[in-house]
Amino acid sequence: MKPIVIKIGGSTFGKSDTTIEDLVTLQKRGLPTVVVHGGANTVTDWLSRLNIPTSFVRGLRVTDFESLKVVTAILAGLVNKELVADIWKLGGKAVGLSGADGGLIEAKNRTPELGYTGEHLQVDSSLLKTLLKAGYIPVIAPISLGRLENSNNNMSLLNVNGDTAAGAIAASLGAEKLIFLTDVPGICDSSKQLVRKLTAEGAREMIASGVASGGMNAKVEACLIAIDKVAVTRIIDGRVPHALINEIDGKADGTTITK
């Protein structure tokens, strides 16, 4: 059975969120799942507490060396381990790791203005396949190994956009489905109406026109990364109770991007 890859962001979590409950339910159904998480809001909060300035370019965080320390600690540490603990609390089985573990993600930075930010990802999914076969949910923080341009080819930790990581991981696994849980209904057009189906060409046009911008831009681009290897890519509203179960059962609204 092919796995599904689920990207969850901190903006979809709250006291009434059912995502963890849904993940455990799917695991008990025997559906192999891989979770890639973000945590940008938590990172921004900690950077603010530490008086470290932050900025974004095309929806990607500009990560200097001091920011990288915080990003790694928060994403691969605090956020990742809280998610893993929550899954175990509800009776699930999960293993937390980052893209740097087991050589899962290797990235290159070709945009100096982004600092320690990884792009152009190469994924080795062998560790994920081992964990899935053993019955675990891999929970992945988007920190990678990689090399900076003009750095004498030295290996470093790099911050990777979680959406981009999810797309690359889904492609590497040949996943059955890639699902983005967001804090909006899906992709909306210039009239703010939900677009339920998009071809790859239509998705590229939305990016080019600026209709899909900021964080949504990254999600659409991630779907395009995965689309040749993944049967279905979906962007849905993760704030809806049991959104993930509804999606698997074919009852969720949102946007589907296909070839």
N, C-alpha and C positions, 0 to 999 in steps of 0.2 A: 504494500500500500504506500503510495507516495505521500509525503508529509505536506502539511500546510504551514506556511510561514506567516506569522502575525506580527505586525509592527504596532506597538502601543506607545503612546506619548503621555507624559505627565499631565497634560491638559485634559485628558479624558478621565482622570482619576478623582474620586471624591468619596465621601462617606457612604453614598448609596451605590457606588460602582460595583458592577457584577462581573467584571472581566476575569478576575482570579477564579471566582466560582465557575464561570463558564469554561475556563481552561481545564480545571480539574474534572468537570463533567465530561468534556471531550476526551480527556485522557482515559477516564473510566469507560468510555465508549470504545476505546481502542484506536482512536484516531491519533496518529503521530503528529505532534505539533512542535514547531520551533518558534520561540518568542525573541524578537529583537525590540529593545526598549530605548526610548529617549530619556529625557530628563532635563531638557533645556531650561525650564523654569526654575528647577531646583539649583542647577548650575549657576544661573544668573543671580539667584538669591544669595548664594554663597560668595560669588565674586563681589557682589555689592557689600556684603558683610565685611569682606576683607579689603574693601576699597580698591579692587582691581577693575579697571575699566573694561568694557566689552563692546564689541561692534560686530556687524554682520555684512557680508557681501554676497548678493544673490541668494539669500537665505542660509548661508553657511557662516558659522561663527569664526571670526578671526581669532586665532589661538596663539598667543605668545608663550614663552616658556613658563612664566608664572601662572598663566591661565591653564596651561596644560596640566600642571600639578593638581589644580583644583578640579578640572574636568575629569581627570583620571580617578581621583579620590572619590568624587561624588557619583560618577556613572558606574565605574567598575567596582566601587566599594558600596557606599550607602544605598543608592537606588537599586542596584543589582541584588544585593543581599536581602533587602527588604522584600523585593518581589519573590525571591526564592523562599524566604521564610513564610510569606503569606500563602504560597502554594502548598507548602508542607503542612501549615496549620489547618488547611481545609481538606487534608487527606491525599494530596497529590504528591508526585515525585518530580523533583526538579534539580538541575545542576546549573549553578551560575558561573559564567565565564565571560571573558572579553575577547575581542577579535585578536588580541595579542597572544592568547593562550592556545597552545597546540598549533601555532602557525596558521590559525583560522583565517585571518585577513591580513594581507600585505598590501599596503597602499603606497602611492607615490604622490608627492606634492609638486605640482607644476605651476602653481600660482603663488609666487612669493608673498603677495599681499595677504594671503590667508594664514601665513605663519605655519604652526605645527598642525596643519589640517590635511588629512589624507584624501586623495582623489584617485581615480583610475584603480579600482580595487581588483585584487586577485584573491579568490577564495579557495581554500582547501577544506572541503566539507567532510573529510574522512572521520574526524573526531565527532562531528555531529551525527553521522550515520551510526557510529559505535554507541553513542549515548541513546539515540532513538531505539536502536535494536535492544538495548538493555532496559527500555521502558521509561526513560526519563524525558522530561521537557527541558531541552537546553534553553537557558535564558541568557541572552547575549547583550553585553554592553558594547556600544560602538567605539571602542578604542582599538587601534590596530598597531601593528609593526609597520615601519615604512622608512622611506628615505626622503630627505628634503633636497630640493634642487640646490646646487652649488654648496653642498655640505660634505664634499669629499666622499660621497656615497656612504656616509655613516648611518647605521641603523638607529632608529629612534622610535619612541611611542608617538603616535599621531592620533588626533581627534578626527573621527569620521562621522559624517552626518548619518543619523540612525536610519533615515529613509533610504539613503543610498546603500547602506550596509544590508538592509532587508532585501532590496532588489537584487543585489549581487549574490546574497546567500540563497535566495529562492531560485535564481538561475542555476547556481552551482548544484543544488539538490534536485533540479528538475521538478520542483514542487507542483503539487496538484493545484494549489491556489495561493496567491499572495494577497493578504488582507491588511489594509491600513485602517486602524481605528483612530478617528480624528474627532475634533470638537466642532465639526460642521457637517451638514447633511451629505456632502459629497462635493463634486466639482459643480460650480454654478457658472452660468454664462454671464454676459455683460448686463443682462436684465435681472440678475440674481435668481434666475430659475435653475433648478437642479437639472443637470444633464445626466441622464441615466445610462447612456451608452456612447462610447467614443471609440473611433478607430485610432490606430497609432498616428495616422496622418492628422486626424482631427485634434488629437492631444498635442502634437507638435505645434499646430496652428494656435492653440490656446496659449502655449508658452510664448510663442513668437509675438502674439498680439498683446501679451501682458495680462490676459484674463486670468490665467493661472500664474500667480506670482507668489513671492515669499516662500512660506512653508509648503504651500500647495504645489508650487513649482517643483520643489525637491521630490514630492510624492509622485507627481506625474512622471518626472524623469526616471524615478526608480522603477515605475511600472514599465517604462519603455526599455529599461535595462533588462528586465525579466521576461519580457513578452515573447521572445523567441523560444524560451525554454519552459515557460510556465503556462499551464492551460488557461487559467483565469486570473486576472488582477482586479482587485476591488478596492474602492475607497468608500468607507461607510462611517456613520455617526456613532462613535463609541460611547456617547453619553446616554444613548437609549438603553434601558434595562435589558439585559441579556442580548445585546446586539450581536455578540459573537455566535451564540447558539442560534439566533434567528438567521444569521448569515449562512451557517452550515446547513440549516434546515430549509433554506431557500425562501425565507420570509422577510429578509432585510431589504430596505431601500438603499440607495446610494448610486455610485457611478462604477460602471464596468468599462475597462479599457481592453480592447482586443486588437489583434493584427488588422 
